[in-house]
């Protein structure tokens, strides 16, 4: 059995790790491999940069979500109006 440690990763795996990092689900080893990959891969650096910008914009947004009761009320109202037109 080989005891080599694989440090390189393909771009699709790097993008997946980048996404996991965004949600703080990536392991330390994954982040180390990602940073090594980003040294030589311009496309993944751009993907990571865009992902970081998107994450920051979402966190800074002032979007308020509806609670479950409000959604149910809206759905009932919508279904009622829809049934009147059918």
C-alpha atoms as one frame of an Amber mdcrd trajectory, in Angstrom:
protein
   0.000   0.000   0.000   1.280   3.438  -0.928   1.899   5.961   1.842   2.154
   8.950  -0.504   0.130  11.988   0.476  -1.714  13.438  -2.502  -1.516  17.221
  -2.432  -2.793  18.066  -5.915  -6.462  18.097  -6.853  -8.451  18.558 -10.061
 -10.325  21.803 -10.668 -13.791  20.348 -10.012 -12.662  19.141  -6.591 -11.026
  22.516  -5.901 -14.288  24.285  -6.717 -16.167  21.904  -4.429 -13.733  22.615
  -1.588 -14.100  26.330  -2.275 -17.867  25.968  -1.854 -17.383  23.975   1.348
 -15.041  26.664   2.658 -17.733  29.264   2.010 -20.001  27.420   4.468 -17.148
  26.598   6.864 -17.443  22.866   6.165 -13.968  22.259   4.695 -11.291  20.493
   6.686  -7.880  22.023   7.283  -6.290  19.527   4.876  -8.824  20.418   2.157
  -8.064  24.123   2.575  -4.300  23.461   2.382  -4.737  21.479  -0.839  -7.032
  24.188  -2.220  -4.477  26.911  -1.533  -1.752  24.870  -3.230  -4.063  24.388
  -6.224  -4.820  28.119  -6.344  -1.107  28.893  -6.687  -1.023  27.459 -10.204
  -4.657  27.579 -11.414  -5.887  30.968 -12.601  -9.438  29.745 -13.349  -9.922
  28.441  -9.817  -8.477  31.634  -8.349 -11.119  33.562 -10.276 -13.849  31.141
  -9.133 -12.714  31.534  -5.512 -12.603  35.323  -5.808 -16.121  35.443  -7.270
 -17.370  33.017  -4.623 -15.912  35.223  -1.879 -17.561  38.320  -3.341 -20.908
  36.516  -3.587 -20.673  35.317   0.024 -19.890  38.834   1.243 -22.786  40.341
  -0.733 -25.225  37.783   0.669 -24.057  38.362   4.243 -24.278  42.142   3.815
 -27.748  42.038   2.261 -30.694  43.188   4.274 -33.071  40.484   3.045 -35.721
  39.338   5.475 -37.341  35.956   5.009 -40.973  35.244   5.703 -41.833  32.975
   8.584 -43.649  29.700   7.974 -47.078  30.979   9.109 -46.932  33.944   6.756
 -45.972  31.686   3.841 -48.867  29.336   4.591 -51.279  32.278   4.774 -50.057
  33.579   1.415 -50.404  30.125  -0.123 -53.996  29.795   1.110 -54.869  33.240
  -0.239 -53.249  32.404  -3.578 -55.065  29.076  -3.835 -58.375  30.789  -3.033
 -57.916  33.437  -5.729 -56.714  30.822  -8.205 -59.787  28.652  -7.613 -62.050
  31.668  -8.276 -60.539  32.072 -11.754 -60.808  28.430 -12.738
